Amino acid sequence: MTPLRVSIAAAVAAAVLLLVVFELIRSRRLRERYALLWLLTGVVLLVLALWRDGLNTIAGWFGVTEYPPAILFAIATLFILLVLLHYSTVISRLADQNTLLAQRLALLEAELREKRS
Amino acid sequence: MSEAVVPAPARAASPPVALRRVAIVPARNEADAVGGVIDEIRAFDPGYEIVVVDDASTDRTGAIAAARGAHVVRLPFNLGIGGAVQTGFKYALEHGFELAVRLDGDGQHDPAQLDRLLEPVLRGEADIAVGSRFAGTASYRPPLARRLGIRLFARVVSLLVRQRVTDTTSGFQALNRRAIVLFAADYPHDYPEVEATVMLFKHRLRLVEVPVTMRERAGGTSSITALRSVYYMVKVLLALFVAIFRRRAVPLDER
């Protein structure tokens, strides 16, 4: 069975995460589309922290009987990996767009320079 | 410069082309070499518009090229060889050029050999002709590590495109409009020629290798160091593997 203090700590951590993400969106430092995965992470962790029987059941599915909170860590890790992977795709897209803009700028600049002279 | 004197056969051998043609010269910190390259292209055929893609050089590469009458497209920051060359292809596409040649700004590609390169393209037998240091009689021997890398790529690419390719890292090329359209739309990043060969195959463009000899660099330093080559090798192999499963950048029926 999950120790009560672990559940409380996990719930608090998840709640803090949700609050921080919410505040970042509110103050426009984080766009909604990039916040979604974080919010999902926070919600899933919060639910699993509070719903103690559920965590035990899920742990049972994976054969984790000694220490169910291990599943909490596993799921948190999985979500962090998802977020990182998502960011890698975002960075790649930005890099592509950056290249495109640099090329376009250079071509337009060359054209402008030749028109002027 | 002594190269300004053209050997008569070189010009006589190139067919009377009326095509609008452009020479794309990517250059990064090649102030010592780029002027000579421009002069030599002029000497080979004054009908070429020359566009120097200055990949954010910190020296006077762009200014020198402009002073010699080349069109200079200056990138605001370093994009690497792939991004720079693609800028040249975009220039060629947007200004309606039907024929493009590509020579590196460091002077290792000899414009006097362009007619050989142009031949298969002008005869309509190839969409792109690539100067190979290893095809035919060429006797180029790079350092061991590079040679192994080049060989490995040649093997892998040859398998993928079902055609023998010997020099997949050569940037000495002649291209027709079809190839310009493709590369303007999509071009790989570093060591782009390897992946580009696979792209050509997927788009059913015809590639022909032509034996050429390349010169020592006229100035500047090569962008390739030992550690980097390992990194690029792994990266390009990954890119090659993925390229097989990729959709076409330009639909086949658009030509």
Interface residues (C-beta under 8 A of the other chain):
Chain A: T99 A102 Q103 L105 A106 L107 E109 A110 E114
Chain B: V53 H71 V72 V73 R74 L75 P76 F77 L79 G83 Q86 T87 K90 Y91 E94
